[in-house]
Amino acid sequence: MTNKSTNGQVHRLIRPDSNQSRDYLSGCKSFLGLQFPESYLLRANHFVLVDQSSKVLGGALLVAQPGFRSLDGIPDANRNRALETVGDVRAIAEINGVWLDCCLTSPYLTFSFWCQIIERLLETEKDAFLFTFDNSNERMWQVAKSTGANILYSGFTLQLPGMENPANETIAFIDRKSLEVFQTLLLRRNHGRSTFDEVKTAQRIGSRMIKHDFSNT
């Protein structure tokens, strides 16, 4: 899937080589304050957003098998209830370590990035997807509501290995059907077949999915 931003560069979400992986992980530390343990990274699929010169501009981790850091961060008193809501953890995946360079403010680039991320999620054929965001981020609260995400826990999470500080976060998940609906809306917008209301919804949600929107553990 090839996309062009407003400055004419081509941006693609790819599997990184060793140098690109290093740059992505450096961004996780700089932008998110996260330094993931090696044991977690070895279980994750890495995706990086690159420009025409192969420079890393952002990326994400996708973990398709338990255990999930999103669930591990929920305090013990609340974890069982969250697990009951999730159901079979083998049927879900986790998206983590999402960042997009804060210097990149092109709405089209943000739109392209998230279209490609969603495509990778749906390729897993999982039933639902976990994600985490900081509770100070009002825009992500609105995104979670707009996409029909299910809130598993909201409050102070456990400080997991690789986190610089404790965090006040929300752990949520979105089911596959809701994500497919959102993908269809975005693709219809891209092909010029969206209604006026759909375009406004896509613009509203897409514009919120910038670097500050996901602060994953």
C-alpha positions in Angstrom: 0.0 0.0 0.0 1.7 3.2 -1.2 0.7 6.6 0.0 1.9 10.2 -0.6 1.8 13.0 2.0 1.2 16.6 1.1 4.9 17.3 0.7 5.1 14.7 -2.1 7.1 12.0 -0.2 6.1 8.4 -0.3 5.3 6.8 3.1 5.0 3.1 3.7 4.5 0.9 6.8 7.0 -1.8 6.5 8.8 -4.5 8.5 12.1 -2.8 9.7 15.7 -3.8 9.1 18.0 -3.8 12.2 18.8 -0.1 11.8 15.2 1.0 11.3 14.2 -1.1 14.3 16.8 0.6 16.4 15.5 4.0 15.3 11.9 3.0 16.1 12.8 1.8 19.6 14.7 5.1 20.1 11.5 6.9 19.3 9.6 4.8 21.8 12.0 6.0 24.5 12.0 9.6 23.3 8.3 10.1 22.6 6.6 7.6 24.9 9.1 7.1 27.7 9.2 3.4 27.1 12.0 1.0 26.8 10.4 -2.4 26.2 12.1 -5.5 27.6 13.8 -7.8 25.1 11.5 -10.7 26.0 8.5 -8.6 24.9 10.1 -7.3 21.8 10.9 -10.8 20.6 7.2 -11.7 20.7 6.2 -8.6 18.8 5.8 -7.8 15.1 7.5 -4.5 14.4 6.2 -2.0 11.9 7.8 1.3 11.0 6.6 4.2 8.9 9.3 5.3 6.5 9.6 8.0 3.9 11.1 7.7 0.4 14.6 7.8 1.8 13.7 5.0 4.3 13.9 7.3 7.3 11.8 6.1 10.2 9.0 8.5 11.0 6.9 6.4 13.4 5.7 2.9 14.0 4.0 0.4 16.2 4.3 -3.1 17.8 1.7 -5.8 17.3 1.6 -8.7 19.8 -0.6 -11.5 18.7 -0.2 -13.9 21.6 -0.7 -13.5 25.4 0.7 -12.1 27.7 -0.3 -8.6 26.9 1.3 -5.6 28.7 -2.1 -3.8 28.5 -3.6 -6.4 30.7 -0.6 -6.9 32.9 -0.7 -3.2 33.9 -4.2 -3.5 35.4 -4.0 -3.6 39.2 -4.8 -7.1 40.7 -8.1 -5.9 42.2 -9.4 -5.1 38.7 -7.7 -7.6 36.5 -10.2 -10.5 36.9 -13.1 -8.4 35.8 -11.2 -7.1 32.8 -10.2 -10.6 31.8 -13.9 -11.7 32.1 -14.8 -8.8 29.7 -12.1 -9.7 27.2 -12.9 -13.5 27.2 -10.5 -15.8 25.4 -7.2 -13.9 25.4 -6.0 -16.1 22.5 -8.6 -14.4 20.3 -7.1 -10.9 20.8 -4.0 -9.0 19.9 -2.3 -5.9 21.3 -1.1 -2.8 19.6 1.6 -1.0 21.5 4.4 1.5 21.2 2.6 3.7 18.7 4.2 6.9 17.8 4.3 9.3 14.9 7.0 12.0 14.8 5.5 15.2 16.4 7.1 17.3 13.6 4.8 15.6 11.1 1.4 17.4 11.1 0.1 16.5 7.7 -3.5 15.3 8.0 -3.0 13.1 5.0 0.1 11.4 6.5 -1.7 10.8 9.8 -4.7 9.4 7.8 -2.3 7.2 5.7 -0.5 5.9 8.8 -3.7 4.8 10.6 -5.1 3.2 7.5 -2.0 1.1 7.2 -2.0 0.3 10.9 -5.6 -0.9 10.8 -4.9 -3.0 7.7 -2.1 -4.8 9.7 -4.4 -5.4 12.6 -7.2 -6.9 10.5 -4.6 -9.2 8.8 -4.2 -11.0 12.1 -7.8 -12.3 12.0 -8.1 -11.6 15.7 -11.5 -10.9 17.3 -10.4 -7.8 19.2 -7.5 -5.5 19.8 -6.1 -4.0 23.0 -4.7 -0.5 23.3 -3.8 2.0 26.1 -3.8 5.7 26.4 -3.0 8.4 29.0 -6.0 9.7 30.9 -4.9 13.3 30.3 -5.5 12.8 26.6 -9.1 14.1 26.1 -8.8 13.5 22.4 -8.2 9.8 22.8 -11.2 9.6 25.1 -13.2 10.9 22.2 -11.6 8.6 19.7 -12.3 5.6 22.0 -16.0 6.6 22.2 -16.3 7.3 18.5 -14.9 3.9 17.6 -17.0 2.0 20.1 -14.0 0.9 22.2 -14.7 -1.1 25.4 -13.1 0.4 28.5 -11.5 -2.4 30.6 -9.8 -0.2 33.2 -9.1 3.5 33.9 -6.8 4.7 36.6 -3.3 4.3 37.8 -1.7 1.2 36.2 1.1 -0.9 37.5 4.6 0.3 36.6 5.8 -2.4 34.3 9.4 -3.0 33.2 10.5 -0.4 30.7 8.2 2.4 32.0 10.0 5.5 33.3 7.2 6.5 35.6 3.9 5.2 36.9 1.0 6.2 34.6 -2.7 7.2 34.9 -4.1 5.4 31.9 -7.1 3.7 30.3 -6.9 0.2 28.9 -9.4 -0.5 26.2 -10.2 -2.8 23.4 -12.1 -2.6 20.1 -13.7 -5.6 18.5 -13.0 -6.6 15.0 -16.4 -5.6 13.6 -16.1 -2.1 14.9 -12.6 -1.8 13.5 -13.8 -3.1 10.1 -16.6 -0.5 10.1 -14.1 2.2 10.8 -11.7 1.0 8.1 -14.6 1.0 5.6 -15.4 4.6 6.5 -11.8 5.7 6.0 -11.5 3.9 2.7 -14.7 5.3 1.4 -13.5 8.7 2.3 -10.2 8.0 0.5 -12.1 7.0 -2.7 -14.4 10.0 -2.5 -17.6 8.0 -1.8 -18.2 9.1 1.8 -21.2 11.1 2.8 -20.6 14.5 4.3 -21.1 13.2 7.9 -18.7 10.3 7.3 -16.0 12.7 6.0 -16.4 14.9 9.1 -16.2 11.8 11.4 -13.1 10.5 9.6 -11.5 13.9 9.7 -12.3 14.3 13.4 -10.9 10.9 14.4 -8.0 10.9 12.0 -6.8 14.3 13.1 -6.7 13.1 16.7 -4.5 10.1 16.0 -1.2 12.0 16.2 1.9 11.2 18.2 0.4 12.3 21.6 -2.7 10.1 21.2 -1.2 6.7 22.2 0.9 6.4 25.3 1.2 2.7 25.5 2.8 0.6 28.2 
